Amino acid sequence: MAKLIKVGIIGCGGIANGKHMPSLKKVKDCEMVAFCDIVPERAEKAAKEYGTENAKTYVDYKELLADPEIDVVHVCTPNRSHSFITVDALEAGKHVMCEKPMAINSEEAKKMLDAARRTGKKLTIGYQSRFRDDAQYMKKEAEDGTFGDIYYAKATALRRRAVPTWGVFLNEYEQGGGPLIDIGTHALDLTLWMMNNYKPLYCVGTSYHKLNKDTNQGNAWGNWDPEKFTVEDSAFGFIVMENGATIVLESAWALNTLDYREAVTSVCGTLAGGDMIDGLRINGIRNGRQYVLKPNFNAGGAAFFDGERGESAADREERLWIEAVRNDTDPLTLPEQAYTVTRILEGIYTSAKTGDIYRF
């Protein structure tokens, strides 16, 4: 029989309810036995909906970590608390999935990375975009050498008017930033992963507070409070890697554009290119002719990672994470990779504030 993996959830808010807990519920030989939230009612509600019959609830996460039966902890709290909760969990002997971004800055992210190495426990970051069918297919093409040497890429996470108005998304102290650290981080993670390049040399960044104070908003999730919108509404970066490769990063919650696409990447290599503009498209030259390949993800075929056809990215992420813990293998998203994402985001924010090039 497979080992039963027991999970504790720290933070029972939006991302826990929208992603982690529903997907964990579907994983075989895995059960959620403990829930913690600073609002007791949220933990109690989560325990009733997703927990075992005897699931425990906590207000203090350290009490949850003291339970020796818990194997894995999912950290689903605001960005500011990712680092110290994760470090404490690793030190308590738990494997940890922490929701993205890894931390609010590289110093805090490095503490998490060091703790994982020191304790020997597994640490992964919740970059679920990697687990989409299109991303999995594109990554396989990259690994097969289809693109050749990827030397230019675009990481795109643009919304026309979709500012999150709940939780602490607009609070710079709690989150460390706005769309760049919230959704730009997914696009950047995808791009670095496709390139298999985690050595940045320098970057230049700009961030804007142009639409924060708008009262004529047309926002997808209702009007935001202009006084509470303290983070940027958009941010952009130009990143040069040590090998000379270039990445352009675009992120926005509110931008006057019709070219809005979220958590996608485009790569250009010496042999071919790929993008996610109209589904997944791979372009190149074959037998002297230009070609475009568009895989059909609605058709049958070999299931990615032996999962069931139609498995969502979130479900696949949670299943493969638990399997990595059970089988003592590396998770798909390594903490070293997520650390580089955080370093680059910090570089873009720093460059935007100083007006100077940021060198790594």
Backbone torsions as a table, in degrees:
resi	resn	phi	psi	omega
1	MET	NA	144.1	178.1
2	ALA	-69.8	146.2	177.8
3	LYS	-64.6	134.2	177.0
4	LEU	-77.9	122.6	-179.5
5	ILE	-97.0	124.6	-179.1
6	LYS	-104.5	128.7	-171.4
7	VAL	-117.1	141.7	171.4
8	GLY	-114.7	137.6	-179.3
9	ILE	-106.6	124.2	176.1
10	ILE	-111.3	110.5	-174.2
11	GLY	100.1	104.4	-174.4
12	CYS	-111.7	39.6	-179.5
13	GLY	-94.4	-145.6	-171.1
14	GLY	-58.7	-51.1	-174.6
15	ILE	-71.7	-30.5	177.2
16	ALA	-67.5	-44.0	-179.6
17	ASN	-75.9	-31.6	-176.9
18	GLY	-83.3	-22.3	-174.0
19	LYS	-135.7	-64.4	-168.0
20	HIS	-62.4	-56.2	-173.2
21	MET	-67.5	-44.2	177.6
22	PRO	-61.4	-37.4	-178.4
23	SER	-76.7	-38.9	176.8
24	LEU	-61.9	-33.6	-179.1
25	LYS	-60.0	-25.3	-177.2
26	LYS	-89.1	-10.2	-175.7
27	VAL	-79.5	129.1	-179.7
28	LYS	-68.4	146.8	176.8
29	ASP	54.5	41.0	178.6
30	CYS	-144.5	136.6	178.6
31	GLU	-143.9	145.8	177.8
32	MET	-92.9	117.7	-172.1
33	VAL	-113.0	-8.0	-177.5
34	ALA	-152.1	143.9	-177.4
35	PHE	-138.4	135.6	-179.1
36	CYS	-132.3	136.5	174.9
37	ASP	-157.5	147.6	178.8
38	ILE	-68.7	-17.1	172.0
39	VAL	-103.1	105.3	-173.6
40	PRO	-53.8	-37.6	-177.9
41	GLU	-61.9	-33.8	179.3
42	ARG	-67.0	-42.9	178.7
43	ALA	-64.7	-40.8	-179.6
44	GLU	-66.0	-40.8	178.1
45	LYS	-63.5	-43.8	-179.9
46	ALA	-63.8	-40.1	-179.9
47	ALA	-62.7	-39.9	-179.9
48	LYS	-68.7	-38.5	-175.6
49	GLU	-81.4	-35.0	-170.3
50	TYR	-125.4	-12.5	-173.3
51	GLY	-87.8	171.8	172.8
52	THR	-71.8	171.0	-177.2
53	GLU	-59.5	-34.1	-178.3
54	ASN	-106.5	25.0	-178.4
55	ALA	-58.4	140.8	-178.5
56	LYS	-100.2	152.5	176.6
57	THR	-123.7	149.0	-176.6
58	TYR	-140.4	157.1	169.2
59	VAL	-103.8	-32.5	179.9
60	ASP	-99.6	116.3	-176.3
61	TYR	-63.7	-26.8	-178.9
62	LYS	-66.8	-29.0	175.5
63	GLU	-68.5	-38.0	175.8
64	LEU	-62.6	-43.9	-177.7
65	LEU	-65.3	-21.0	-178.8
66	ALA	-75.8	-10.2	-179.4
67	ASP	-77.9	113.4	-176.1
68	PRO	-70.3	-15.1	-178.2
69	GLU	-79.4	-17.3	-178.1
70	ILE	-77.8	125.9	-179.7
71	ASP	-91.3	-39.5	-169.9
72	VAL	-130.9	142.3	175.1
73	VAL	-123.1	136.3	172.6
74	HIS	-107.8	122.3	-179.3
75	VAL	-97.3	110.1	-174.5
76	CYS	-123.9	44.4	-176.2
77	THR	-105.3	172.9	174.2
78	PRO	-57.2	155.7	-170.9
79	ASN	-54.0	-38.8	-174.6
80	ARG	-59.0	-31.5	-175.5
81	SER	-95.7	0.4	-179.6
82	HIS	-55.8	-46.8	-171.3
83	SER	-66.6	-55.1	-173.0
84	PHE	-70.9	-31.9	176.4
85	ILE	-68.6	-43.2	179.1
86	THR	-62.3	-45.9	179.2
87	VAL	-59.9	-45.5	178.7
88	ASP	-61.5	-39.6	-179.9
89	ALA	-66.6	-43.9	177.7
90	LEU	-62.3	-42.9	179.4
91	GLU	-65.2	-25.8	178.2
92	ALA	-83.7	2.5	176.4
93	GLY	88.9	19.1	-179.6
94	LYS	-102.2	146.7	166.7
95	HIS	-79.5	147.0	-171.6
96	VAL	-131.1	129.4	160.7
97	MET	-105.3	119.3	177.6
98	CYS	-107.2	134.2	178.3
99	GLU	-63.2	151.8	179.0
100	LYS	-71.1	159.2	-12.2
101	PRO	-71.3	168.0	-177.3
102	MET	-55.3	-47.4	-179.3
103	ALA	-161.3	175.2	-178.0
104	ILE	-76.8	-17.4	176.5
105	ASN	-157.5	172.7	-174.1
106	SER	-70.3	-30.7	178.9
107	GLU	-62.7	-45.0	179.1
108	GLU	-69.4	-37.1	178.1
109	ALA	-64.8	-37.7	179.6
110	LYS	-64.1	-34.5	176.6
111	LYS	-61.9	-39.0	178.8
112	MET	-67.3	-44.9	-179.8
113	LEU	-62.5	-44.2	179.7
114	ASP	-63.6	-39.6	-179.6
115	ALA	-65.9	-38.9	177.9
116	ALA	-63.7	-42.8	179.0
117	ARG	-67.2	-39.4	-177.3
118	ARG	-67.9	-40.0	-175.6
119	THR	-90.2	-20.2	-177.0
120	GLY	77.2	9.6	179.0
121	LYS	-88.7	155.1	-178.1
122	LYS	-80.6	142.0	176.7
123	LEU	-135.4	130.0	174.1
124	THR	-136.9	161.0	-177.9
125	ILE	-118.8	143.0	-170.6
126	GLY	-77.2	64.6	175.2
127	TYR	-93.1	77.7	-172.3
128	GLN	-70.5	-15.6	179.9
129	SER	-61.5	-27.3	176.8
130	ARG	-59.7	-25.9	-171.0
131	PHE	-93.0	1.4	175.1
132	ARG	-68.0	154.1	178.9
133	ASP	-57.7	-43.6	-177.2
134	ASP	-65.8	-39.1	180.0
135	ALA	-68.1	-40.4	178.8
136	GLN	-63.2	-41.2	-179.9
137	TYR	-66.4	-45.4	-178.5
138	MET	-64.2	-38.4	179.0
139	LYS	-64.4	-40.6	178.3
140	LYS	-63.0	-39.4	176.3
141	GLU	-62.8	-40.9	179.1
142	ALA	-63.4	-44.2	-179.4
143	GLU	-66.5	-30.6	178.9
144	ASP	-78.6	-4.6	178.2
145	GLY	86.3	11.9	-177.9
146	THR	-57.0	-40.3	-174.9
147	PHE	-86.7	-14.5	-174.2
148	GLY	72.8	-141.4	179.4
149	ASP	-85.5	112.6	-179.7
150	ILE	-81.7	115.8	-175.6
151	TYR	-118.3	-6.5	175.2
152	TYR	-144.6	138.6	-179.8
153	ALA	-152.1	156.4	174.3
154	LYS	-124.3	132.4	176.0
155	ALA	-111.3	116.8	-170.2
156	THR	-123.0	130.6	174.2
157	ALA	-146.8	79.1	-174.3
158	LEU	-114.9	129.9	171.8
159	ARG	-117.3	144.2	177.6
160	ARG	-75.1	-54.1	175.3
161	ARG	-152.2	83.8	178.6
162	ALA	-145.1	68.2	178.0
163	VAL	-85.8	124.3	178.2
164	PRO	-69.9	123.7	-173.2
165	THR	-105.5	5.7	-179.0
166	TRP	-109.0	172.4	176.4
167	GLY	59.2	-141.3	-176.6
168	VAL	-117.5	25.0	-176.8
169	PHE	-58.5	-31.7	-176.0
170	LEU	-90.2	1.5	-175.0
171	ASN	-98.1	107.8	-175.8
172	GLU	-63.7	-36.1	-179.5
173	TYR	-61.5	-44.7	-176.4
174	GLU	-77.9	-33.5	-171.8
175	GLN	-103.0	-24.1	-178.5
176	GLY	84.1	-1.4	-179.7
177	GLY	159.4	-174.6	-176.6
178	GLY	-109.5	-123.2	-174.1
179	PRO	-61.6	-29.7	-179.3
180	LEU	-62.6	-47.9	-177.5
181	ILE	-82.8	-16.8	-177.4
182	ASP	-89.8	-57.2	-177.6
183	ILE	-113.4	-28.8	175.2
184	GLY	-59.3	-31.8	-179.7
185	THR	-62.1	-35.9	177.0
186	HIS	-65.2	-46.3	-178.3
187	ALA	-64.3	-40.5	179.3
188	LEU	-67.2	-42.4	178.2
189	ASP	-59.2	-46.2	178.2
190	LEU	-57.1	-44.2	-175.1
191	THR	-67.7	-47.2	178.4
192	LEU	-61.1	-38.1	-179.3
193	TRP	-65.5	-43.2	177.9
194	MET	-63.4	-40.3	-179.0
195	MET	-76.8	-20.4	-172.0
196	ASN	51.5	47.6	-175.2
197	ASN	-133.6	113.9	-176.5
198	TYR	-126.0	33.5	-179.3
199	LYS	-125.0	83.8	178.4
200	PRO	-76.0	146.0	177.9
201	LEU	-102.3	-53.0	176.6
202	TYR	-156.9	166.5	177.3
203	CYS	-148.9	160.6	172.6
204	VAL	-128.3	136.7	-177.7
205	GLY	-135.8	155.1	171.6
206	THR	-134.8	145.0	174.4
207	SER	-135.8	153.2	-172.2
208	TYR	-132.7	146.9	172.6
209	HIS	-123.9	55.1	-172.9
210	LYS	-88.1	-31.7	-173.1
211	LEU	-114.7	-1.1	-177.7
212	ASN	-53.7	-40.6	-172.4
213	LYS	-89.7	2.8	179.5
214	ASP	-59.8	139.6	172.6
215	THR	-105.2	-19.3	173.9
216	ASN	-95.4	88.4	-161.7
217	GLN	-102.5	-46.0	-177.0
218	GLY	60.3	35.4	-174.3
219	ASN	-79.3	142.7	-177.1
220	ALA	-61.0	-31.0	-176.0
221	TRP	-111.6	30.2	179.3
222	GLY	84.5	167.4	-175.2
223	ASN	-65.0	140.4	171.4
224	TRP	-90.4	161.2	176.5
225	ASP	-87.7	110.3	-177.4
226	PRO	-56.1	-30.8	-178.4
227	GLU	-73.6	-24.8	-178.9
228	LYS	-95.7	-9.1	-177.7
229	PHE	-82.4	80.3	-173.9
230	THR	-95.8	-9.1	178.8
231	VAL	-92.2	171.0	178.8
232	GLU	-66.0	153.6	172.6
233	ASP	-92.8	-19.0	175.7
234	SER	-157.2	154.8	179.0
235	ALA	-154.2	147.4	-175.0
236	PHE	-139.2	146.7	-178.7
237	GLY	-139.0	151.8	175.5
238	PHE	-124.8	115.3	-171.3
239	ILE	-119.0	131.5	175.7
240	VAL	-114.5	128.5	-178.3
241	MET	-90.4	165.5	-177.4
242	GLU	-58.8	-31.5	-179.1
243	ASN	-87.5	6.5	178.1
244	GLY	93.9	-7.6	178.7
245	ALA	-65.0	149.8	-176.0
246	THR	-120.6	138.5	175.1
247	ILE	-126.9	130.9	171.2
248	VAL	-104.9	125.8	-178.1
249	LEU	-114.2	126.9	179.9
250	GLU	-122.6	130.3	177.6
251	SER	-145.0	140.9	178.2
252	ALA	-163.9	142.8	167.1
253	TRP	-93.9	-29.6	-178.6
254	ALA	-141.2	116.7	-178.3
255	LEU	-153.7	137.6	179.8
256	ASN	-79.9	81.7	-178.2
257	THR	-148.3	151.8	172.1
258	LEU	-101.6	-3.7	179.4
259	ASP	-95.2	64.2	-177.8
260	TYR	-102.7	123.3	179.5
261	ARG	-146.7	141.5	-172.2
262	GLU	-121.0	133.6	175.9
263	ALA	55.9	55.4	176.2
264	VAL	-129.5	162.8	179.3
265	THR	-136.0	153.0	170.8
266	SER	-128.6	134.4	-179.7
267	VAL	-127.9	144.1	178.5
268	CYS	-126.8	120.3	-178.9
269	GLY	-119.9	-178.7	-178.0
270	THR	-73.6	-19.7	-178.3
271	LEU	-111.0	-29.5	-177.9
272	ALA	-166.3	172.7	176.6
273	GLY	-130.9	166.2	177.7
274	GLY	-149.2	147.3	177.5
275	ASP	-149.5	170.9	-179.7
276	MET	-123.0	34.8	-175.2
277	ILE	-76.7	-42.7	179.5
278	ASP	-131.8	72.4	-166.6
279	GLY	72.4	-170.5	176.1
280	LEU	-84.4	128.4	179.3
281	ARG	-129.6	134.0	174.6
282	ILE	-118.3	129.1	-176.4
283	ASN	-124.4	149.7	178.4
284	GLY	-174.0	-164.2	178.2
285	ILE	-122.3	129.0	177.8
286	ARG	-138.5	128.1	-178.7
287	ASN	53.6	39.7	175.7
288	GLY	77.4	9.1	-178.5
289	ARG	-126.5	145.4	173.6
290	GLN	-71.9	142.0	177.2
291	TYR	-136.7	155.9	172.1
292	VAL	-131.6	125.1	178.1
293	LEU	-106.7	127.7	177.9
294	LYS	-124.1	99.6	178.7
295	PRO	-62.6	144.9	178.8
296	ASN	-100.2	107.4	-177.5
297	PHE	-87.8	0.9	174.8
298	ASN	-88.3	-17.0	-179.0
299	ALA	-84.0	165.6	177.3
300	GLY	-71.7	173.8	-179.6
301	GLY	159.7	-179.2	179.4
302	ALA	-63.8	130.8	-179.7
303	ALA	-72.3	135.6	178.0
304	PHE	-65.0	130.5	176.4
305	PHE	53.6	33.2	177.6
306	ASP	60.6	23.6	177.6
307	GLY	-86.3	168.3	178.2
308	GLU	-75.3	148.7	177.2
309	ARG	-60.6	135.4	-179.7
310	GLY	87.7	4.6	178.2
311	GLU	-64.5	130.6	-179.3
312	SER	-73.0	162.3	178.7
313	ALA	-59.7	-42.2	-179.3
314	ALA	-65.3	-43.1	179.0
315	ASP	-63.2	-42.5	179.8
316	ARG	-64.6	-40.9	179.9
317	GLU	-60.9	-48.7	-177.1
318	GLU	-66.8	-41.2	-179.5
319	ARG	-63.0	-47.2	-177.6
320	LEU	-68.8	-30.8	176.4
321	TRP	-65.1	-48.9	179.6
322	ILE	-63.9	-37.5	176.9
323	GLU	-64.4	-36.7	177.7
324	ALA	-63.8	-40.3	177.1
325	VAL	-64.9	-48.1	-176.8
326	ARG	-64.2	-39.7	-175.0
327	ASN	-95.7	0.8	-179.5
328	ASP	55.8	50.3	175.6
329	THR	-117.7	168.0	179.4
330	ASP	-71.2	140.1	172.3
331	PRO	-69.7	159.0	-179.0
332	LEU	-63.6	-40.0	177.9
333	THR	-97.5	108.2	-178.1
334	LEU	-83.7	146.4	179.9
335	PRO	-63.1	-30.9	177.9
336	GLU	-63.2	-36.2	178.6
337	GLN	-69.4	-44.4	179.2
338	ALA	-65.0	-32.7	177.3
339	TYR	-62.3	-41.3	177.9
340	THR	-64.9	-39.3	175.9
341	VAL	-57.3	-47.4	-179.4
342	THR	-63.4	-39.8	178.0
343	ARG	-59.6	-43.7	-178.1
344	ILE	-69.0	-42.8	177.1
345	LEU	-58.3	-43.8	178.4
346	GLU	-62.2	-39.1	178.6
347	GLY	-63.7	-40.2	179.0
348	ILE	-66.5	-45.9	177.8
349	TYR	-60.4	-42.3	-178.9
350	THR	-65.4	-44.2	178.3
351	SER	-61.9	-40.2	179.4
352	ALA	-62.4	-36.4	-178.9
353	LYS	-76.9	-38.1	-175.0
354	THR	-91.1	-23.1	-175.1
355	GLY	78.2	9.9	-177.2
356	ASP	-114.6	164.5	171.9
357	ILE	-66.5	139.0	176.3
358	TYR	-105.7	122.0	-179.3
359	ARG	-106.1	135.4	-176.9
360	PHE	-86.4	NA	NA
